[in-house]
Amino acid sequence: MINLFNINNYTIDTSKFSNLLHDDVVQEFECAFAEYIGAKYACSANSASSLLFLSLLKYNTTIQIPSTIPPVVPNVVINTGNRIRFYNDINWVGSAYHLHENIFDSAQEVSKNQYEDYANDNALVIFSFYPTKPVGGCDGGMIVSNNKDAIGWYRMMVLNGMNHSNNNWDRKQIASGYKMHGNSIQAHIAYENLKKLDHKNNRLDEIRECYNDKLGYNNTSRHLYRIRVSDNSKFIDLMKKEGIVCGVHYRHCHNKSFYRCTDPLPISEKESKQTVSLPFHEKLSKNDINKVITNVQRLANI
């Protein structure tokens, strides 16, 4: 079977951790990730969703987001007491997008010196280490910025509202925070995958170029390779029969009653029926790639 994603396997000797929740590997990974992204400061968390939640807590306003998006994002908007206004944007998928004010969601993009693109020292950029993301892990997330005070606030809030100290008993309660900090196992896995990211990206660039050449697209993402077919559900079933796993990233969210949004967005609705992601990972062989291309050419318009 040709899988949609590759998830690296690791054997972890937890006896090497001084603390399963707060070993030095957590801070080492934060520093390494910040350096790779080109930001001065970073704070890890148990998930990117937790960081999105914290980032929207203070607003009590209307947050505008694409309708074609993973449901975790509109869920966070609603659960932080905000309101949603959906808009059509089907092209952001596989990269980053502007969430609100100086907050950017880059769950699907990790690039060297990426922070420089925001040209704003107060920019807050949130990354995901969900297993299938560019830097996969055992879930987890990271927020980076050149604003030291902002990252200090996140660090306090994910650690139950306490200040940081290497000695747990020396921590002091400062605010009413949350138990959202990243842990040693999450950091270890994501750190190992960060070390392999340049090699992975080089291989993905080669695969994407081949797909683009044979399928007639001009895709640029290093996370997803999406095409459009007449009926994505039927196409996915046909490809699976050929031993090829495909998927949908993502369906529209705007017509769900619990989001209380009624504006029609026909472009997003059409995308839900037509968008499909092809296998796209660094472990694909030449034969795998040729098999995917041959079957896409044969089945995409059925």
Helices and strands as residue ranges (DSSP letters): G 14-16, H 24-37, E 41-45, H 48-56, E 62-66, H 72-79, E 83-87, E 97-100, E 103-105, G 114-118, E 124-128, E 141-145, H 148-158, G 168-170, H 184-195, H 197-215, E 225-228, H 232-241, G 257-259, H 266-274, E 275-278, H 286-299
